Amino acid sequence: MKQLNKTNLGWLIFILVAFLATQLLVSFGIIDAFYEITLMTILINIILAVGLNLIIGFSGQFSLGHAGFMAIGAYCTAIMTIKIPTLVGLFAGILLGAVIAGVVALLVGIPTLRLKGDYLAIATLGVAEIIRIAILNMGSLTNGAAGLSDIPYLTTWQLAFIFVVITLIIVVNYIKSSAGRATIAIREDEIAAESMGINTTKYKTIAFVIGAATAAVAGGLHASYFSVIRPADFTFMKSIDILIIVVFGGLGSVTGSVIAAIVLGIINVFLQPFGQLRMILYSLALIAIMIFKPSGLFGTKEFMISAVMKKKKMKTPTKKEETK
């Protein structure tokens, strides 16, 4: 229990230091208005990547429907904040988006998650396209292909940071729970897990629903910060962008998803001056990394505060050693 409390305290200090360091960079103008957009994009991508990693990396289900769930969250938040341009409207929109995305994921997940591999990928891609086409044909509610503009600017990087922390807490605690261990067992060998009495469809669906809900939260933050959304923002390529972050960081590593979102966000900034060549250079960088590190930056490894604390404890000399 003492070790657990020390670990939680260590993580709390780590989060506060990260927040205060970012706040200082913003206060001193090192992170200006342009770089703040990059910061927001990184924070939103962390939420998206961690949710998708839960589906692909931990439950072993290949999904290409993340952009569709992001669209649900974005449009729910946009519509709510236009009608109620306050933080109450923002939180209500994000909550509504997460609930609707979760329900859609549940309805879709029960039949489709019985599929495997490429079949599941095609099914989830189809779901994302159905959501996008439905948004296109909702008339004045979603404004069709033109999308919604003049969405109230209510999201700040501080609020996005809080949502990142909440997402990480939910996902990490799920992974470490008995349900999470069952989900990982399904990833390792679904037939063996089923023979041990694990309801594979149930746990795959739970992971799918959590991942969809986090995507909706990210979509809500995106809509409220950038103030303009269109169905074209949530195409197949958006799902691929998120998948790249997950694979780049390492399938089955939450730490990898966080670091990959940060690294790729920074790479994008440095490649801005190259214009159209940016995507070619970006692709070459990804190819090079995947050739030399095919398991991703972290593989399945995680950054553990407890491990760091143990190392420090081992290095600290005892009183007897000091007297010697």
C-alpha positions in Angstrom: 0.0 0.0 0.0 2.9 2.4 0.9 4.5 1.6 -2.5 1.2 2.3 -4.3 0.8 5.6 -2.5 4.4 6.6 -3.4 3.8 5.6 -7.0 0.6 7.7 -7.2 2.5 10.6 -5.5 5.3 10.2 -8.0 2.9 10.4 -11.0 1.1 13.4 -9.4 4.4 15.3 -9.1 5.4 14.3 -12.7 2.0 15.6 -14.1 2.3 18.9 -12.1 5.9 19.4 -13.3 4.8 18.8 -17.0 1.9 21.2 -16.6 3.9 23.9 -14.9 6.8 23.6 -17.4 4.3 24.0 -20.3 2.7 26.9 -18.5 6.0 28.7 -18.1 6.9 28.1 -21.8 3.5 29.7 -22.8 3.9 32.6 -20.2 7.4 33.5 -21.5 6.2 33.4 -25.1 8.4 30.5 -26.1 5.2 28.7 -27.1 3.5 31.5 -29.0 0.1 31.4 -30.8 1.5 29.3 -33.7 3.1 26.7 -31.5 0.1 26.6 -29.2 -1.9 25.2 -32.2 0.8 22.5 -32.4 0.5 21.9 -28.7 -3.3 21.5 -28.9 -2.9 19.1 -31.9 -0.4 17.0 -29.9 -2.7 16.8 -26.8 -5.7 15.8 -29.0 -3.6 13.2 -30.8 -2.5 11.7 -27.5 -6.2 11.1 -26.6 -6.9 9.6 -30.0 -3.8 7.4 -30.0 -4.2 6.1 -26.5 -7.8 5.2 -27.2 -6.9 3.5 -30.5 -4.0 1.7 -28.9 -6.4 0.2 -26.4 -8.4 -1.3 -29.3 -5.4 -2.4 -31.5 -2.5 -2.8 -29.2 -4.2 -4.3 -26.1 -7.2 -6.1 -27.4 -5.7 -7.0 -30.8 -8.5 -5.7 -33.0 -7.6 -3.9 -36.1 -9.9 -0.9 -36.3 -10.0 1.9 -39.0 -13.2 3.6 -37.7 -11.6 6.0 -35.2 -12.3 9.1 -37.4 -16.0 8.3 -37.4 -16.2 8.4 -33.6 -14.1 11.6 -33.5 -16.7 13.1 -35.9 -19.6 12.2 -33.6 -17.8 14.0 -30.7 -16.9 17.0 -32.8 -20.4 17.6 -34.1 -22.2 17.0 -30.8 -19.9 19.5 -29.1 -20.2 22.0 -31.9 -24.0 21.9 -31.9 -24.2 22.1 -28.1 -21.7 25.0 -27.8 -23.4 27.0 -30.6 -26.7 26.7 -28.7 -25.1 27.1 -25.2 -21.8 29.1 -25.7 -20.5 28.4 -22.2 -18.3 25.8 -20.5 -21.6 24.0 -19.5 -22.4 23.6 -23.2 -18.9 22.4 -23.9 -18.9 19.7 -21.2 -22.5 18.7 -22.1 -21.4 18.4 -25.8 -18.3 16.3 -25.0 -20.3 14.1 -22.6 -23.1 13.7 -25.2 -20.6 12.9 -27.9 -18.9 10.3 -25.8 -22.2 8.6 -24.9 -23.4 8.5 -28.5 -20.1 7.3 -29.7 -20.1 4.6 -27.0 -23.6 3.5 -27.9 -22.8 3.3 -31.6 -19.6 1.4 -30.8 -21.6 -1.0 -28.7 -24.2 -1.6 -31.4 -21.5 -2.0 -34.1 -19.1 -3.9 -31.9 -21.3 -6.8 -30.8 -21.7 -8.2 -34.4 -18.5 -6.9 -36.1 -16.0 -7.8 -33.3 -16.6 -11.5 -34.0 -14.6 -10.8 -37.2 -10.9 -10.8 -37.3 -8.0 -9.2 -39.2 -8.7 -7.5 -42.5 -12.5 -8.3 -42.3 -12.8 -6.3 -39.0 -10.7 -3.4 -40.5 -13.1 -3.2 -43.5 -16.1 -3.4 -41.3 -14.9 -0.6 -39.0 -13.9 1.5 -42.0 -17.4 1.0 -43.3 -18.9 2.2 -40.0 -16.7 5.4 -40.1 -17.9 6.1 -43.7 -21.6 5.5 -42.7 -21.2 8.1 -39.8 -19.6 10.6 -42.2 -22.3 10.2 -44.8 -25.0 10.4 -42.2 -23.5 13.8 -41.0 -23.4 15.0 -44.6 -27.1 14.3 -45.0 -28.5 15.8 -41.7 -29.4 19.1 -43.4 -29.3 22.3 -41.4 -28.3 20.5 -38.2 -24.8 19.7 -39.5 -24.8 22.0 -42.5 -23.8 19.3 -44.9 -20.5 19.4 -46.7 -19.9 23.0 -45.7 -19.7 21.9 -42.0 -20.1 24.2 -39.0 -18.2 27.4 -38.4 -18.1 30.1 -35.8 -18.1 27.5 -33.1 -17.4 29.2 -29.7 -13.8 29.1 -28.7 -14.0 27.5 -25.3 -11.2 24.9 -25.2 -7.7 25.9 -24.0 -4.6 23.8 -23.8 -5.0 23.6 -20.0 -8.4 22.0 -20.4 -7.1 19.6 -23.1 -4.2 18.7 -20.7 -6.7 17.8 -18.0 -8.7 15.6 -20.5 -5.4 13.9 -21.5 -4.7 13.0 -17.9 -8.2 11.7 -17.4 -8.0 9.6 -20.5 -4.7 8.1 -19.4 -6.0 7.4 -15.9 -9.1 5.6 -17.4 -7.1 3.6 -19.9 -4.2 2.6 -17.7 -6.5 1.6 -14.8 -8.6 -0.5 -17.3 -5.5 -2.2 -18.6 -4.3 -3.1 -15.0 -7.8 -4.3 -14.0 -9.0 -7.9 -14.3 -11.0 -6.9 -17.4 -7.8 -5.4 -18.9 -5.8 -8.6 -18.2 -8.6 -10.6 -19.9 -8.4 -8.2 -22.9 -4.6 -8.7 -23.1 -5.1 -12.5 -22.9 -7.5 -12.3 -25.9 -4.8 -10.4 -27.8 -2.2 -13.0 -27.1 -4.3 -16.0 -28.0 -8.0 -15.7 -28.4 -8.7 -19.4 -28.7 -6.8 -20.2 -25.5 -8.6 -17.3 -23.7 -12.0 -18.6 -24.8 -11.1 -22.1 -23.7 -10.4 -20.6 -20.2 -13.9 -19.3 -20.0 -13.2 -15.6 -21.0 -16.1 -14.0 -22.9 -13.9 -12.7 -25.8 -16.7 -10.7 -27.5 -17.6 -9.0 -24.2 -14.1 -7.7 -23.4 -13.3 -6.8 -27.0 -16.5 -4.7 -27.1 -15.6 -3.0 -23.8 -12.2 -2.0 -25.2 -13.9 -0.8 -28.4 -16.5 1.3 -26.5 -13.8 3.0 -24.3 -11.7 3.7 -27.4 -14.7 5.2 -29.3 -15.6 7.4 -26.3 -12.1 8.8 -26.0 -12.1 9.5 -29.7 -15.4 11.5 -29.3 -13.8 13.5 -26.4 -10.8 14.4 -28.7 -13.3 15.4 -31.4 -15.1 17.7 -29.0 -11.9 19.4 -28.0 -10.9 19.7 -31.7 -14.2 21.4 -32.6 -14.2 23.8 -29.7 -10.6 24.9 -30.3 -10.4 25.2 -34.1 -14.0 26.6 -34.4 -14.5 25.1 -37.8 -15.4 21.4 -38.7 -16.3 19.7 -41.9 -17.1 16.1 -42.8 -13.9 16.1 -44.9 -11.9 16.5 -41.7 -12.9 13.0 -40.6 -12.2 10.8 -43.6 -10.3 7.5 -43.9 -7.0 9.4 -43.9 -7.7 10.8 -40.4 -7.9 7.2 -39.1 -4.7 6.4 -40.8 -3.0 9.4 -39.2 -4.0 8.1 -35.8 -2.9 4.6 -36.7 0.5 5.9 -37.7 1.0 7.4 -34.2 0.0 4.1 -32.5 2.3 2.0 -34.7 5.2 4.5 -34.4 5.0 4.5 -30.6 4.5 0.8 -30.2 1.5 -1.4 -30.2 0.6 -2.2 -26.6 2.4 0.8 -25.1 0.5 3.8 -23.6 3.8 5.6 -23.1 4.7 4.9 -26.7 1.5 6.5 -27.9 2.1 9.7 -25.8 5.8 10.0 -26.9 4.9 9.3 -30.6 2.2 12.0 -30.7 4.7 14.5 -29.3 7.6 13.5 -31.6 5.5 13.4 -34.7 3.9 16.8 -33.8 7.4 18.3 -33.4 8.6 16.8 -36.7 5.6 18.3 -38.5 6.6 21.7 -37.1 10.2 21.5 -38.3 9.1 20.3 -41.8 6.6 23.2 -42.3 9.2 25.3 -44.3 9.5 22.5 -46.9 5.9 23.0 -48.2 4.7 20.2 -50.4 7.9 18.2 -49.7 6.9 18.0 -46.1 4.7 14.9 -46.5 7.5 13.2 -48.5 10.1 13.9 -45.8 7.6 13.0 -43.1 6.9 9.6 -44.8 10.7 8.9 -45.3 11.3 9.6 -41.6 8.5 7.2 -40.7 9.8 4.5 -43.1 13.4 4.8 -41.7 12.2 4.5 -38.1 10.0 1.5 -38.9 12.9 -0.2 -40.7 15.4 0.3 -37.8 12.8 0.0 -35.1 9.9 -2.1 -36.4 8.3 -2.6 -33.0 7.9 1.2 -32.6 9.7 3.5 -30.2 8.7 1.6 -27.0 7.5 -1.7 -28.3 5.3 -2.9 -25.4 7.4 -1.2 -22.7 6.0 1.4 -20.4 7.6 4.2 -18.4 7.1 3.3 -14.7 7.6 5.8 -11.9 7.9 2.9 -9.4 10.9 1.6 -11.4 12.6 5.0 -11.3 12.0 5.2 -7.6 13.5 1.8 -7.0 16.6 2.7 -8.9 17.0 5.9 -6.9 16.5 3.9 -3.7 19.2 1.4 -4.7 21.7 4.2 -5.5 21.1 6.0 -2.2 23.8 4.8 0.3 22.8 3.5 3.7 24.2 5.0 6.9 26.5 2.0 7.3 27.9 2.5 3.8 28.4 6.2 4.5 30.4 5.5 7.7 32.6 3.0 5.7 
